[in-house]
């Protein structure tokens, strides 16, 4: 008779998926009280964690378990990209309803393993619990050359403001996904970006290593919210040109612009560059294409601690944070 | 008019509690994409995380928010103690219902700050979310001299088995607390141990540094479950004498023994010692009293991969894991 999975069984099951990925940086993987990690000399350790909760961050009837597995790790790793670091390992905290400990868990682990391999971030340990909804928390440990981390706080008046990729695409994908029947299928690029975001590790690392970015943040909640955070941390303001912010394709202009300013989940990098470095940035970008990832100049940093949006007709208005906020809604 | 707390406000509120505790090991505390941590040379980093969920690990109508704050960190730090390490910093992931973002949160942060100070483990970062129940996840980062960590897997046949303190006390405390009306009051030692467990960092560190413990684990789910894990990891078995396991005081003999074997939440250290080292252990223990913490010899490690319990009358029976398991219940 098949026994109901107990905690040891669950941990063993997770371990089987990740066994081959245990690399030398970990003295010891899952299964002990804690994991051991050997830091490299001259590096700083980067620490970050992220909730991924059913009902808040994903819907069980819409998001395939495999995409949940991919995304929970990818979005946490994006914080490492935003510091200019490299991910090394992660801790998985997983709480599940009883009935999901078989097929759903397998699919989830398949997606998580795929992300773990693609992002070179190995499972180091974790914790399991039972809950009536799926609760996920991912803690990622990364590393960066000492003194090279790109912080949010380094932007200075006069710096120029750049963003990678297109903003609002993931939210456009979410909207389409909500209109599909049943579990989502990645039938276009926007839905794919919502389900399987790819943190820009190479770009972040390159910007940090070459000291090109004076400040950097990943756009996870939306440009209007995350730019405000960067400005707050740096004690500055910013002005951005609405027409310069690259939005999703295939939408009416006004709607595309709204999503570009406030849409969340894109995990693009928003960074500031001192004017003297812009030519170097441009040159290097054309040389190494960063896999064709477009980098757009969207505005500049100002002394006055406000974020202003310049509309097409030249009028500037205050841009209030309108991105995703779990405690406020939209 | 008072605005409803948004995410930035919540993070700022948490930051205020922990500001003074930002120490030099952290290049940077909360408020960036991730935290930076400068590892000491010659050390390994220890990583661990723990769920602390309303309904599973605590009850909102029984456990004071201040005790929830203390305990969520203390129990996660206990995993560092069980490796023989020192805690350095932690990440707090907190999901709350709207109505708890004021008074409950303040009480919670007060307890958490108290634990953070007592355990010398500073807040490095975290994540917040909204949920209809309180969800807590704590990731702790510690350090240990390279090669000195006490693993679960080092026990060898012939090693003697020791445990610190008394087992089953915290569960006895929980039982009394359930019978109190309203929020728990720590009116005796057992309830206090359940609400405010103290990880045995000094003992763990001392055992590891002096290479006295061949294997070590903290008793979080119950002796029967955690001893089985230690044996499994070491590929050995064990025999323990029921009468030698120190149980809670103030209970009928049979009940005290049941709690001592299967009661969870004590965070005592269970460790094995090679016979040649036992005299050294005894001597040192009387010299440095480890604050009067009793250490009891409870059994020995065997080659046969079974855990046997010797009863008073000399009969040995198999001891099955009967401690707390979120996926099985008791």
Contacts between the chains, C-beta under 8 A, distances in Angstrom:
chain1	res1	chain2	res2	distance
A	4	B	327	7.0
A	4	B	328	6.8
A	5	B	327	5.8
A	6	B	325	5.3
A	6	B	327	5.0
A	6	B	328	4.5
A	7	B	325	4.9
A	7	B	326	5.9
A	7	B	327	5.0
A	7	B	328	7.2
A	8	B	229	7.4
A	8	B	232	7.9
A	8	B	321	7.9
A	8	B	325	8.0
A	9	B	327	7.7
A	10	B	327	6.2
A	27	B	44	6.0
A	27	B	149	7.4
A	28	B	149	7.8
A	28	B	151	6.8
A	31	B	152	7.5
A	31	B	233	6.4
A	32	B	83	7.4
A	32	B	151	5.6
A	32	B	152	5.1
A	32	B	153	7.3
A	32	B	233	6.9
A	33	B	48	6.7
A	33	B	79	4.3
A	33	B	82	4.1
A	33	B	83	5.6
A	33	B	152	6.7
A	33	B	216	7.8
A	33	B	217	6.0
A	33	B	218	6.3
A	34	B	46	4.8
A	34	B	47	5.9
A	34	B	48	3.6
A	34	B	79	4.7
A	34	B	80	6.3
A	34	B	82	7.5
A	34	B	83	5.2
A	34	B	85	7.7
A	34	B	140	7.9
A	34	B	142	7.3
A	35	B	46	7.1
A	35	B	47	4.5
A	35	B	48	7.1
A	36	B	44	4.8
A	36	B	45	7.1
A	36	B	46	6.1
A	36	B	47	7.7
A	36	B	83	7.6
A	36	B	144	7.6
A	36	B	149	5.8
A	37	B	44	6.6
A	37	B	45	4.2
A	37	B	46	7.6
A	37	B	47	5.8
A	38	B	44	5.6
A	38	B	45	7.5
A	38	B	146	7.6
A	39	B	39	3.9
A	39	B	43	7.8
A	39	B	44	7.8
A	39	B	45	5.6
A	41	B	41	7.2
A	43	B	39	7.8
A	44	B	27	6.1
A	44	B	36	4.8
A	44	B	37	6.5
A	44	B	38	5.6
A	44	B	39	7.8
A	45	B	36	7.1
A	45	B	37	4.2
A	45	B	38	7.5
A	45	B	39	5.6
A	45	B	45	6.5
A	45	B	141	7.5
A	46	B	34	4.8
A	46	B	35	7.1
A	46	B	36	6.1
A	46	B	37	7.6
A	47	B	34	5.9
A	47	B	35	4.5
A	47	B	36	7.7
A	47	B	37	5.8
A	47	B	89	7.4
A	47	B	91	6.0
A	47	B	124	5.5
A	47	B	125	6.1
A	47	B	139	7.6
A	47	B	141	6.3
A	48	B	33	6.6
A	48	B	34	3.6
A	48	B	35	7.0
A	48	B	91	7.4
A	48	B	125	6.4
A	49	B	91	4.5
A	49	B	93	5.3
A	49	B	125	7.1
A	49	B	126	6.2
A	49	B	127	5.4
A	49	B	137	7.3
A	49	B	139	5.7
A	50	B	93	7.8
A	50	B	127	5.3
A	51	B	93	5.7
A	51	B	95	6.3
A	51	B	127	5.1
A	51	B	128	7.8
A	51	B	129	4.4
A	51	B	135	7.9
A	53	B	95	6.6
A	53	B	129	5.8
A	53	B	131	6.3
A	53	B	135	7.6
A	55	B	131	7.9
A	56	B	95	8.0
A	56	B	129	5.7
A	56	B	130	6.6
A	56	B	131	6.9
A	57	B	129	7.8
A	79	B	33	4.3
A	79	B	34	4.7
A	80	B	33	8.0
A	80	B	34	6.3
A	82	B	33	4.1
A	82	B	34	7.5
A	83	B	32	7.4
A	83	B	33	5.5
A	83	B	34	5.2
A	83	B	36	7.6
A	85	B	34	7.7
A	89	B	47	7.4
A	91	B	47	6.0
A	91	B	48	7.5
A	91	B	49	4.5
A	91	B	139	5.8
A	93	B	49	5.3
A	93	B	50	7.8
A	93	B	51	5.8
A	93	B	137	5.0
A	95	B	51	6.3
A	95	B	53	6.6
A	95	B	56	8.0
A	98	B	327	7.2
A	101	B	327	7.1
A	124	B	47	5.5
A	125	B	47	6.1
A	125	B	48	6.4
A	125	B	49	7.1
A	126	B	49	6.2
A	127	B	49	5.4
A	127	B	50	5.3
A	127	B	51	5.1
A	127	B	137	7.7
A	128	B	51	7.8
A	128	B	326	6.9
A	128	B	327	7.4
A	129	B	51	4.4
A	129	B	53	5.8
A	129	B	56	5.7
A	129	B	57	7.8
A	129	B	326	4.8
A	130	B	56	6.6
A	130	B	326	4.3
A	130	B	327	5.5
A	131	B	53	6.3
A	131	B	55	7.9
A	131	B	56	6.9
A	135	B	51	7.9
A	135	B	53	7.6
A	135	B	135	6.0
A	137	B	49	7.3
A	137	B	93	5.0
A	137	B	127	7.7
A	137	B	137	4.2
A	139	B	47	7.7
A	139	B	49	5.7
A	139	B	91	5.8
A	139	B	139	4.0
A	140	B	34	7.8
A	141	B	45	7.5
A	141	B	47	6.4
A	141	B	141	7.9
A	142	B	34	7.3
A	144	B	36	7.6
A	146	B	38	7.6
A	149	B	27	7.5
A	149	B	28	7.8
A	149	B	36	5.7
A	151	B	28	6.8
A	151	B	32	5.6
A	152	B	31	7.5
A	152	B	32	5.1
A	152	B	33	6.8
A	153	B	32	7.3
A	216	B	33	7.8
A	217	B	33	6.0
A	218	B	33	6.3
A	229	B	8	7.4
A	232	B	8	7.9
A	233	B	31	6.4
A	233	B	32	6.9
A	321	B	8	7.9
A	325	B	6	5.3
A	325	B	7	4.9
A	326	B	7	6.0
A	326	B	128	6.8
A	326	B	129	4.8
A	326	B	130	4.3
A	327	B	4	7.0
A	327	B	5	5.8
A	327	B	6	5.1
A	327	B	7	5.1
A	327	B	9	7.8
A	327	B	10	6.3
A	327	B	98	7.2
A	327	B	101	7.1
A	327	B	128	7.4
A	327	B	130	5.5
A	328	B	4	6.7
A	328	B	6	4.6
A	328	B	7	7.3
